[in-house]
Amino acid sequence: MSTGLSGSHGTSWRLEVRPGAPSVSQFPALMRNLKIPATFILIGVSGHHDPTFPSRSLSPSLSSPKLLRLLCACTASRTEHCIDTKMAKTRLACLLTLLSTHCYFSVLAVVLKTSEESPSTDEFNRVELSCLIESITTLHPRIEWKKITNNKPSYVYFDRRISGDLENRAVIREPATLVITNATRSDTAKYRCEVTAAEDNKSFDEIVIDLVVRVKPVVPKCSVPKSVPFGKLAELSCVEEEGFPKSQYQWFKNSEEIPEDPKSSPKFLNSSYTLNTGTGTLRFTSVIKEDAGEYYCRAKNDAGHAQCAPQKMEVYDIDIVGIVLGVLVVVIVLLCITVGICCAYKQGYFSGQKQTGNNYKVPAKGDGVDYVRTEDEGDFRHKSSFVI
């Protein structure tokens, strides 16, 4: 990085800053604070971009700052000395000291970044959780990865070893990137990369990465009524619970997609229904003949789609005359049965048998009294008496 400064007395300075220097936008403020009599003219900047600095030809910023070198090279039209005043030399020395101090503390700090904060992949595919160390001084920092589920962290990389859910399914790519070789739906979670550098002034930094593993839907369960009376309500349902993210649903009639709004298509203009693409429910408030046909449902998400087999729904008319005649026949039959039962009671077909003499029960014996039945009289007579 090189910056040119033009003085007010025909003297000019050039500052050359290699990667690791402070932001170029800080130069004008520092110079003004030091009251250096100079009008700033940016000659060229290499490896830095700062929109606040008055220049239009700046290139992107470099990463991993390592060195800082400030070079004051001055040129004048007729002189070869660098600074022509003692005050200017003092102020410039203060400027260089401030810049050097700023860069020193920047280098002695661990800084992390990631190339993708919210990566996603399909199930069983490979995915990288990028954790890049942008600056560090410590040679052997401590690197840890944690999986955060329901706000509870658990180790997946600790003491230079993969553990937990990712054991045998992940590796660390130097210096700190976590690579999952076979992602599953259970890997969907937040992951935190932590780096501790004991020899740096800022010895700790972390980044959080939100991983989503997409799961393709399975064949949904579809329910279609086989026959529905004309003018009655009919409900078709479609359920699929394996896909992630949550599946959205489409319904098709005779291989043509049913729109959410029936008025948006001439073929469904006369139909009256509501379609919920989130729950998969297709509800006809009053079916008509045109609603008959083959229906099937499709569940879809970012990972793919699946659909059930077509099922036929018929719409039939209600025979009012036939229903009335059937009811009359049932009433007449019930009436005839009732009359027949009443007549049978009157004729005595349901009455019990008459009692005979042989069925007469012997009364209980009293104390000291015996009763004997005579065959010709058919009743009891006194056999012996008793004395009071």
C-alpha angles and dihedrals in degrees: 000000000000129000128188124213123192119205127216094239097058092273122123134192132201122206116199114195123183123206112300098049123126122268114295088228088071093063099077093047092049092047092049091049089052090047094228107176098235140121109221119233116175108222099178141331122204121196099359138094123193119160092198093065116086099251137101100195103069124138127215121286122269121232133222100038110210111158140034121199123170116194123186110201116170131192131186133181095247106005133069100196118108105223122017099195132054092222092055090050091053094048093047090050089054090050092052091048092053093048092048092050092049092050092046093058091043092056093048093063132087111234125183132195137170134216093217125026096184110031121176135189141169120264116279092018130116120261135179126217101204118218111169124184104221096183135001140148101195111096098210110029123182111252124195135174123201131188114218116208121169088350090301116118122213129181120257095163121028134148090007093302134107112235143162121030093351098054110133089004103074143046136192117243111204129296102012113316115131114218118195108200098191113025119198133189090260089063092071103114145094117288126200124206113203125188124186118193111184096190096054124088089230096043102178138051136159141185130198122220123194111213123195120190110198118217122201115235120253124225106297125231108248127195118195122169112237096218134010129187116246111268095014130118121268129185127196119192134197124187132182122164106172102072123096127231091038112276125252118214137227127187124210130197117198089346093305120114115247110228121227090239113048090203091064092070127051090216093060098033094110095045122097113208145124122227121201108196091188097056099025095236120146110189124187112200093195119005122217133193091265090061092070114105146088116312132191135167132224125204116202143172137158091290097054143282143267133192139199127238118275117266126197123234121193128199118208135184121247112241101221094179092051092049092051093048090048092053091049092051091051091049093050092049092050090048092052092050091051093050092048092052091050092051091049091055092050092051090052098243090134097042122109125252119272119257117253131201091256090060095057113117122228111245118237116275119252123219110287095355126112124192123204125193119221118214096222098047098043092215141080129274134191112269103180136005131225134220122240 
